[in-house]
Amino acid sequence: LLIAVVLIGAFAVGFIIIRRGEYVSTPEEQGQNPPQPVLAPILSAYLYELNGYWTRDSGSDLPIYVTNVIYGVRNAGNGDAESVTVVLKVDGGTYSEQTVSLLRPYEEYTNSFSLMVLYDNSKTIDLYASCKESSDFTELTIYATLPRHFDSDFCKLFITPNEVNVVQTKNQILSDKFPLIPNWLALRDWVGNSITYQYDSNVHGVSEYWQLPKETLQLRTGDCEDYAILLCSLLRADGWSPNDVYVVLGKNSNNEYHAWVKIKTWAFWDGTILNRNKTDGAL
């Protein structure tokens, strides 16, 4: 009996071992097709700016930032993307909408447009890309923060003789002046008497902050370059050419950096006629 039990147990163990090590055939050997990889597109949208620069707005005479915005969509998947819709929005409004008929794997569609942003403003660009199987979204905000210090690339943009506030102020000053007083003298005296001298640190909390003429007119405060930029703009609004009237940056008799307006060989600075020779730059 014991021998029979042992034989039966050994047979059962062997059967289990055989079952565990049993060969399993492949789908090909069984006449079945192997599972195929799933082919699907994966859209990836992108936005970036290129070659931005400052210039003057012909309508307002104020600084604007101009940049090229590059946008596009890439198929990062392993399947074709058909009828891809590409929608571009600027500040929530639809700027353009295109349909790309086909993007094969790793192909991309790209385009560009020029964007203008008024100084100290921003614009937000949204890009939507979608097809039946995939979609993507990206966003880019362009900040046009006007540099508020001397820079030869853009400092002349601070002179704004055609800006509406400058023109209106010039007209009012000249209509109120005594007839025998020269226009340039009336404009100079008005700036000296109407604008209160204040350090940039007191008004703006920084050591250097150039104001546009319209800002100086609104604040009724400014330092030496703000006086000079405003006066130069008023004089040019009255017909003086850039060759005859301009802002000079240099040092005064105390070897301190200052700015003043020069008309041919005479200069006007801090409300006083001065003849300066040492200069570091001009607007």
C-alpha positions in Angstrom: 0.0 0.0 0.0 2.8 2.4 0.9 4.5 1.7 -2.4 1.3 2.4 -4.3 0.9 5.7 -2.5 4.5 6.7 -3.3 4.0 5.8 -6.9 0.8 7.8 -7.2 2.4 10.8 -5.5 5.4 10.7 -7.8 3.1 10.4 -10.9 1.1 13.5 -9.7 4.3 15.6 -9.1 5.6 14.6 -12.5 2.3 15.5 -14.1 2.4 18.9 -12.4 6.0 19.5 -13.5 5.1 18.5 -17.1 2.1 20.8 -17.1 4.2 23.7 -15.8 6.9 23.2 -18.4 4.4 22.6 -21.2 5.3 24.3 -24.5 3.1 27.1 -25.7 3.0 27.7 -29.4 3.3 31.2 -31.0 0.4 32.9 -32.8 2.2 32.3 -36.1 2.5 28.5 -35.4 -1.2 28.5 -34.5 -2.0 30.3 -37.8 -2.9 33.6 -36.1 -1.6 37.1 -37.0 0.6 38.8 -34.3 -0.8 42.0 -32.6 0.0 45.1 -34.7 1.4 48.3 -33.1 -1.2 51.1 -32.8 -0.5 53.9 -35.2 -1.6 57.3 -33.9 -0.6 60.9 -34.5 0.6 63.1 -31.5 0.3 66.8 -32.2 2.7 69.2 -30.6 2.1 73.0 -31.0 4.9 75.6 -30.5 5.3 79.4 -30.4 8.3 81.7 -30.2 9.4 85.2 -31.1 12.3 86.2 -33.3 14.2 89.4 -34.1 12.2 91.9 -32.0 13.0 95.6 -32.2 11.7 99.0 -31.2 10.4 101.6 -33.6 8.1 104.6 -33.8 4.4 104.2 -34.3 3.4 106.4 -37.3 0.0 107.1 -35.9 0.7 108.0 -32.3 4.4 108.9 -32.5 5.0 106.7 -29.5 7.4 103.8 -29.2 6.2 100.3 -30.3 7.8 96.9 -30.2 7.7 94.9 -33.4 8.6 91.2 -33.4 8.2 88.2 -35.6 6.2 85.3 -34.1 7.0 81.8 -35.3 4.2 79.3 -34.8 3.6 75.7 -35.9 2.5 72.2 -35.2 4.6 69.0 -35.3 3.4 65.4 -35.6 5.4 63.6 -32.9 3.4 60.3 -33.3 3.8 57.3 -35.5 0.6 57.7 -37.5 -0.7 60.2 -40.0 -2.5 63.3 -38.8 -5.2 64.3 -41.3 -7.1 67.6 -41.6 -5.2 69.3 -38.9 -6.8 72.6 -37.8 -4.5 75.3 -36.7 -6.1 78.3 -34.9 -4.1 81.4 -33.9 -5.6 83.9 -31.4 -4.2 87.2 -30.2 -5.6 88.6 -27.0 -8.6 86.2 -27.3 -9.5 87.2 -30.9 -9.0 84.9 -33.8 -6.1 86.1 -35.9 -6.0 83.2 -38.4 -7.2 79.7 -39.0 -5.7 77.1 -41.4 -6.3 73.5 -42.2 -3.3 71.3 -42.9 -4.5 68.3 -45.0 -1.8 65.9 -43.9 1.1 65.7 -41.5 3.0 62.4 -41.7 5.0 61.2 -38.7 7.7 63.7 -37.7 6.5 66.3 -40.3 5.6 69.8 -39.2 3.7 72.8 -40.4 5.2 76.2 -39.6 4.3 79.9 -40.3 5.0 83.4 -39.0 3.5 86.8 -38.6 4.6 90.3 -37.5 3.2 91.6 -34.2 3.3 95.2 -32.9 2.9 96.0 -29.2 2.6 99.6 -27.8 5.2 100.4 -25.2 4.6 99.1 -21.7 1.8 96.8 -22.9 1.6 93.1 -23.7 -0.2 90.8 -26.1 -1.0 87.1 -25.5 -0.9 84.6 -28.4 -2.7 81.3 -28.2 -2.2 78.5 -30.6 -4.6 75.5 -31.0 -3.8 72.5 -33.1 -6.2 69.6 -33.5 -7.2 66.6 -35.6 -9.5 63.6 -35.0 -7.0 61.7 -32.9 -5.0 64.4 -31.1 -4.9 68.0 -30.1 -2.5 70.5 -28.4 -2.4 74.0 -27.1 0.4 76.5 -26.3 0.6 80.2 -25.2 3.1 83.0 -25.6 2.9 86.5 -24.0 5.0 89.3 -25.6 5.9 92.0 -23.1 6.8 95.4 -24.6 8.6 96.9 -21.6 10.2 100.2 -22.7 13.8 100.5 -21.5 14.0 103.6 -19.3 17.6 104.5 -19.6 20.0 105.7 -22.3 20.6 103.3 -25.1 21.7 104.5 -28.6 19.4 101.9 -30.2 16.1 103.5 -29.1 16.7 106.7 -27.1 15.6 108.9 -30.0 12.2 107.4 -29.7 11.6 109.4 -26.6 11.4 112.6 -28.7 7.7 112.7 -29.8 6.9 116.0 -31.5 3.7 114.6 -33.2 2.2 113.0 -30.1 -1.2 114.5 -29.4 -0.5 115.7 -25.9 2.7 117.4 -27.0 1.0 119.1 -30.0 -1.9 120.3 -27.8 0.4 121.7 -25.1 2.5 123.5 -27.7 -0.5 125.1 -29.2 -1.8 126.2 -25.9 1.5 127.7 -24.8 1.9 129.7 -28.0 -1.7 130.9 -27.9 -1.2 132.2 -24.4 2.2 133.9 -24.8 2.8 137.6 -25.2 3.1 138.3 -29.0 6.6 139.8 -28.8 8.1 136.8 -27.0 9.8 134.3 -29.4 8.1 130.9 -29.6 11.2 129.0 -28.4 11.5 131.3 -25.4 7.9 130.8 -24.4 8.2 127.0 -24.7 11.4 127.0 -22.7 9.9 129.2 -19.9 6.8 127.1 -19.7 8.7 123.9 -19.2 10.9 125.5 -16.6 7.9 127.0 -14.7 5.4 124.2 -15.1 7.5 121.0 -14.5 8.7 120.4 -10.9 12.1 118.9 -10.6 12.0 115.5 -8.9 14.6 112.7 -8.7 13.6 109.5 -10.4 14.1 107.7 -7.1 11.4 109.8 -5.5 8.8 109.3 -8.3 9.5 105.9 -9.7 11.6 104.2 -7.0 14.6 103.6 -9.2 17.8 105.7 -9.9 17.1 106.1 -13.6 13.8 106.3 -15.4 13.4 108.2 -18.6 9.9 109.6 -19.1 8.1 110.2 -22.4 6.9 113.8 -22.9 3.3 112.8 -22.4 4.2 111.2 -19.1 6.1 114.3 -18.0 3.1 116.4 -19.0 0.7 114.2 -17.0 3.0 114.0 -13.9 4.2 117.6 -14.0 7.5 116.3 -12.6 10.8 115.1 -14.0 14.5 115.4 -13.8 17.0 116.9 -16.3 16.5 114.5 -19.2 12.8 114.6 -18.7 12.9 118.4 -19.0 15.1 118.2 -22.1 13.1 115.5 -23.8 9.9 117.4 -23.3 11.4 120.8 -24.4 13.0 119.2 -27.5 9.7 117.6 -28.4 7.8 120.9 -28.0 10.3 122.8 -30.1 10.3 120.2 -32.9 6.5 120.3 -32.8 6.8 124.0 -33.5 8.8 123.3 -36.7 12.5 123.1 -35.6 14.3 120.3 -37.4 16.2 117.5 -35.7 19.5 119.0 -37.0 18.8 122.3 -35.3 17.2 121.1 -32.0 18.3 118.1 -30.1 19.0 116.7 -26.6 22.6 116.6 -25.5 23.8 114.2 -22.8 27.1 115.1 -21.1 28.5 116.7 -18.0 28.0 120.1 -16.5 30.5 122.5 -14.9 30.5 120.3 -11.7 31.4 117.2 -13.8 27.9 115.8 -13.1 25.9 114.0 -15.8 23.1 116.1 -17.1 20.9 116.5 -20.2 19.9 119.7 -22.0 18.5 121.0 -25.2 20.8 122.5 -27.8 19.6 124.9 -30.5 22.5 125.3 -33.0 25.3 126.7 -30.8 23.2 127.5 -27.7 21.9 125.1 -25.1 18.9 125.3 -22.8 19.1 123.3 -19.6 17.3 123.6 -16.3 15.6 126.7 -17.6 18.9 128.6 -18.2 20.7 129.4 -21.4 24.1 127.6 -21.3 26.9 127.1 -23.8 28.2 123.5 -23.4 31.1 121.8 -25.1 31.6 118.5 -23.3 29.0 116.0 -24.6 28.6 112.2 -24.5 25.6 111.8 -26.8 22.7 113.4 -28.5 19.0 112.7 -29.2 
